[in-house]
Amino acid sequence: MNRRGRVPGWLAGLIGLTVLILGWWVVSLTLFTPEPGTDFTPVPSPFQVFSQIYDDGFNAYWSFFKVTITEASWGFLYGNVLALALASTVLLAPRAEPVVLQIGVVTYCLPIVAVGGICIVVLGGAKRAGDASVTAIFLAAFLVFFTTLVGSVVGFKAADKASLDVVSVYGGNRFTQLRKVRLTAALPDILNALQIAVPTAFLGAVLGEYMGATDRSVGIMLVRLQGNLDSVRVWAVFVMCALVALVGYAALGLVARVLTPWVAGNHA
């Protein structure tokens, strides 16, 4: 496709964000007006939400988000390391592929609510460090595992057969093929999977907190705000969660562009 006919990525994102906010504003004015005699509305306008965030200040939310970001980061690390290790095992021992992929499918099919409930029973209120919940970390790792596992296996299998044959001719074994050929070929797919895993890990951490696994976090803050029918602050937390996930997603995207410049240069 001709570059001159394409919309730049930043412009497409800006247009999408503008349309989303306008749609939100229209819905809040037409479908969810305040109940008679009260100021309560389940869907406040964007102006109300952003004004609330400004009035409260960043520090009012940061102590809660700091805990959740910590949990999501540990879950992201544990889940992706395990997924990459199993994906590498498939290449070194091809007969293990059906078993490994079945493990991935099972984790994907298990209902996250049920898994979270079991974690609460087994792990209880265990903390890793400070206020970070082991349950929230586990759910964050659990949610990123399948995506990274599949992306890594697909990427490892994308290696050029001729390059693999060259390594074999020069006496290289499967581990040498993995190190010199397959890792380079798989890097774009692995980085894409890791990029998707960033918001997924954050979601898993919030879900773990939402089930009551922490005393101070985004999840427990949402529970309290919902109990107080503070819809404006609930939406404020929702917006800030989306912003955190977007920043993480964009950061991994920049890392991917730096580490795999040949992918960005392939567009016609």
C-alpha positions in Angstrom: 0.0 0.0 0.0 1.2 3.5 -0.8 2.5 5.4 2.2 0.9 8.6 1.0 -2.5 7.0 1.1 -2.2 5.9 4.7 -3.3 7.7 7.8 -0.5 8.1 10.3 -0.8 6.0 13.4 -0.9 8.9 15.8 -3.6 10.7 13.8 -5.7 7.5 13.6 -5.4 7.1 17.4 -6.4 10.8 17.9 -9.4 10.5 15.7 -10.5 7.3 17.5 -10.1 8.9 20.9 -12.1 12.0 19.8 -14.9 9.8 18.4 -15.0 7.8 21.6 -15.2 10.8 23.9 -17.9 12.4 21.7 -19.9 9.2 21.7 -19.5 9.0 25.5 -20.7 12.6 25.8 -23.8 12.1 23.6 -24.8 8.9 25.5 -24.4 10.7 28.9 -26.7 13.5 27.7 -29.4 11.4 26.0 -29.6 8.0 27.5 -28.4 8.5 31.1 -29.8 11.7 32.4 -29.8 12.3 36.2 -32.7 10.8 38.1 -35.4 13.3 39.2 -34.5 15.1 42.4 -31.0 13.8 42.5 -27.6 14.5 40.8 -26.8 10.8 40.4 -26.3 9.4 36.9 -24.7 6.0 36.1 -22.9 7.6 33.1 -21.5 11.1 33.9 -20.3 13.3 31.1 -16.6 13.4 30.2 -16.5 17.0 31.5 -17.7 15.8 35.0 -15.2 13.0 35.1 -12.1 15.0 34.0 -13.1 17.8 36.3 -13.3 15.4 39.2 -9.8 14.0 38.4 -8.5 17.6 38.3 -10.2 18.5 41.6 -9.0 15.4 43.4 -5.5 15.7 42.1 -3.1 12.9 40.9 -1.9 12.1 44.4 -5.4 11.1 45.5 -5.2 8.1 43.2 -1.5 7.4 42.9 -1.2 5.4 46.2 -3.9 3.0 45.0 -2.5 2.7 41.4 1.0 2.2 42.7 0.0 -1.1 44.4 -1.9 -2.3 41.3 0.9 -1.4 38.9 3.3 -3.3 41.1 1.1 -6.4 41.1 0.6 -6.2 37.3 4.4 -5.9 36.8 5.2 -9.0 38.8 2.4 -10.9 37.1 3.6 -9.8 33.7 7.1 -11.0 34.5 6.1 -14.4 36.0 3.5 -15.2 33.4 5.6 -14.3 30.4 8.8 -16.0 31.6 6.9 -19.2 32.1 5.2 -18.9 28.7 8.5 -18.2 26.9 10.2 -21.1 28.7 7.5 -23.6 27.7 7.5 -22.2 24.1 11.3 -22.8 24.0 10.8 -26.3 25.3 8.5 -27.1 22.4 11.3 -26.4 20.0 13.9 -28.3 21.9 11.5 -31.3 22.4 8.9 -31.2 19.5 7.0 -34.1 20.9 6.0 -32.0 23.9 4.1 -29.5 21.7 0.6 -31.0 22.0 1.0 -31.2 25.8 2.2 -27.6 26.1 -0.5 -26.2 23.8 -3.2 -28.1 25.7 -1.9 -26.5 28.9 -2.3 -23.1 27.3 -5.8 -23.9 26.0 -6.9 -25.1 29.4 -5.7 -21.9 31.1 -7.5 -19.8 28.4 -10.7 -21.7 28.8 -10.9 -21.7 32.6 -13.3 -18.9 33.9 -11.2 -16.2 35.5 -13.9 -15.6 38.2 -13.7 -19.2 39.3 -9.9 -19.2 39.2 -9.9 -16.0 41.3 -12.3 -17.5 43.8 -10.0 -20.5 44.3 -7.0 -18.2 44.7 -8.8 -16.3 47.4 -9.5 -19.6 49.3 -6.0 -21.0 48.8 -3.9 -17.9 49.1 -6.2 -15.7 51.2 -4.8 -12.3 51.9 -1.2 -13.2 51.3 1.0 -10.3 50.4 4.2 -10.4 48.4 5.7 -7.1 49.6 3.9 -4.2 51.2 0.3 -4.1 50.0 0.8 -6.2 46.9 -1.6 -9.2 46.8 -0.3 -12.6 45.7 -3.8 -13.4 44.4 -3.7 -10.3 42.1 -0.2 -11.2 40.9 -1.3 -14.8 40.2 -4.3 -13.6 38.1 -2.2 -11.1 36.2 0.3 -13.9 35.3 -2.6 -16.3 34.6 -4.1 -13.9 32.0 -0.9 -13.2 30.1 0.3 -16.8 29.9 -1.8 -18.0 26.9 -1.3 -15.0 24.6 2.5 -15.1 25.1 2.7 -18.8 24.8 0.9 -19.0 21.5 2.6 -15.9 20.1 6.0 -17.3 21.0 5.3 -20.8 19.5 4.0 -19.2 16.2 7.0 -16.9 16.1 9.6 -19.7 16.7 8.0 -21.7 13.8 8.3 -18.7 11.5 12.0 -19.2 11.1 13.3 -19.5 7.5 14.0 -23.2 6.8 17.1 -22.4 4.7 18.7 -20.6 7.6 17.9 -23.5 9.9 19.5 -25.9 7.4 22.7 -23.7 7.2 23.0 -24.0 11.0 22.6 -27.8 10.8 25.2 -28.1 8.0 27.7 -26.3 10.1 27.1 -28.7 13.0 24.6 -26.7 15.0 22.0 -28.5 17.2 18.5 -27.4 18.0 19.6 -25.1 20.8 22.0 -23.4 18.3 19.1 -23.0 15.9 17.0 -21.5 18.6 19.7 -19.0 19.7 20.9 -17.9 16.2 17.8 -18.2 14.0 14.5 -18.8 15.7 14.8 -16.1 18.4 15.4 -13.4 15.7 12.5 -14.7 13.6 10.2 -14.9 16.6 11.1 -11.6 18.1 8.3 -9.6 16.3 5.6 -12.1 17.4 7.0 -12.3 20.9 7.0 -8.5 21.3 3.5 -8.2 19.9 2.3 -10.8 22.4 4.1 -8.9 25.2 2.5 -5.7 24.1 -0.9 -7.2 24.3 0.0 -8.7 27.7 0.5 -5.3 29.3 -3.1 -4.2 29.6 -4.1 -7.9 30.2 -1.8 -8.1 33.2 -3.3 -4.8 34.6 -6.8 -6.2 34.2 -5.8 -9.4 36.0 -4.4 -7.5 38.9 -7.5 -5.4 39.2 -9.7 -8.5 39.1 -7.7 -10.1 41.9 -8.1 -6.9 44.0 -11.8 -6.6 43.2 -12.3 -10.0 44.8 -11.1 -8.5 48.1 -7.5 -9.6 48.0 -6.1 -6.2 49.1 -6.7 -3.4 51.5 -5.4 -0.6 49.4 -5.6 -0.8 45.6 -7.5 0.1 42.5 -9.9 -2.9 42.9 -10.8 -2.2 46.5 -11.2 1.5 45.7 -13.7 0.6 43.0 -15.7 -1.5 45.4 -15.9 1.3 47.9 -16.8 3.9 45.3 -19.6 1.7 43.9 -20.9 1.1 47.5 -21.1 4.9 47.9 -22.8 5.3 44.5 -20.0 7.7 43.5 -20.4 7.2 39.8 -18.2 10.1 38.8 -15.2 8.8 40.6 -15.8 5.3 39.4 -15.6 6.6 35.9 -12.5 8.6 36.8 -10.8 5.4 38.0 -11.9 3.7 34.8 -10.4 6.5 32.7 -7.1 6.4 34.7 -7.0 2.6 34.3 -7.3 2.9 30.6 -4.6 5.6 30.6 -2.2 3.3 32.5 -2.8 0.4 30.2 -2.4 2.6 27.2 0.9 4.0 28.4 2.2 0.5 29.0 1.0 -0.7 25.7 2.6 2.3 23.9 5.9 1.8 25.8 6.2 -1.8 24.7 5.3 -0.7 21.1 8.3 1.7 21.2 10.6 -1.1 22.5 9.3 -3.3 19.7 10.2 -0.7 17.1 13.7 -0.3 18.5 14.4 -4.0 18.7 12.8 -5.0 15.4 13.4 -2.0 13.0 13.2 -4.4 10.0 9.5 -5.0 10.7 8.6 -1.2 10.6 10.5 -1.0 7.4 8.6 -3.7 5.6 5.5 -1.6 4.8 5.2 -0.7 1.2 
